[in-house]
Amino acid sequence: MLSTQKTGLALGLFFAIVHAAWQALVWVGSAQAFINWMAKLNSLRANETVTAFNATTAITRVIAMFVIGYVFGWVFALVWNRVRK
């Protein structure tokens, strides 16, 4: 049986860490090179341009992704537990 709280926290932290890492790339100025590299690996041309770092937006995004990840994890554990009964 999965704990809804632990699963929510785990997925929420994962989402938040991934987005915090992305914001760190934006902050140090490496995000555009990363996008171009990832696009090239997938035989694509990156048409997106990374904008300037904004601390308020970055913090808001990381918090929002934690909440979204928590909800996804919580719902997943709830459904998993009900299906497995």
N, C-alpha and C positions, 0 to 999 in steps of 0.2 A: 504494500500500500504506500502510495506517495503522499508525503506531507504537502498540502497545498501551499503553506507558508514557505517552507524550505525550497520548494520547486519555484515558486514565484520569486523569492529572493535570488536564487541562483540565476534564473533567466534574466531578471531585472539587472543584476550586477553584470552579467555578460553583455547585455545590450548597452549598458552605461559605459563599460570599459572600452568596448569597440568604438563607441562614439567619442569618448574622451581621447582615445588614441588618434582618431581622425582629426579632432579639434587641435591636438598637439601638432599634427602635420601641417595644418592650416597656419597655426601660430608661428612655427619656425620657417614657413615658406616652402615646404617640400610637397605639399598636397598636389599641386599641378603636375609636378614631375611624376608622382605616384599614379595619378589618373592617366597620364600619357603612357606610362609603362604598362599599366593594366590593360588599357585599350589595345596597345600594340600586341600584347600577349594573346588577345582574343581577336586579332585581325580586324580591329576597328580603328577609326580615327576619332579621337576625343574632340568634340565640338564644345564641350563645357569649359568654362573658365572659372577658376576658384576666386572668390571675392576676398576682400580683406578680412582679417580676423576681427571679430567683435565678441568681447568677453561676455556680455549679457546674453547674446544669442547662443554662444557656446554653452554656458551654464544652463540656460533654459532647455537646450536640446538634450544635454546629458540627463537632466532631471526627467524630462518628458520620456526619454527612451527607457530610463529605469522604471518609470510607472507603467509604460506600455509593456515592457518585458515582464514585470511582475504580474500584470493582469493576464498576459498570455500564459505564463507559467502556472498561475493559480487555476485558470480555466482548464489547461491541459491536465493538471493533476486531478482536478475534480472529475473530468470526463474519463480519464484513465481509471480512476478508482471505481467509478460507476460501471464501466464496461467490464472490468476485471472481476466483479462480484459474481 
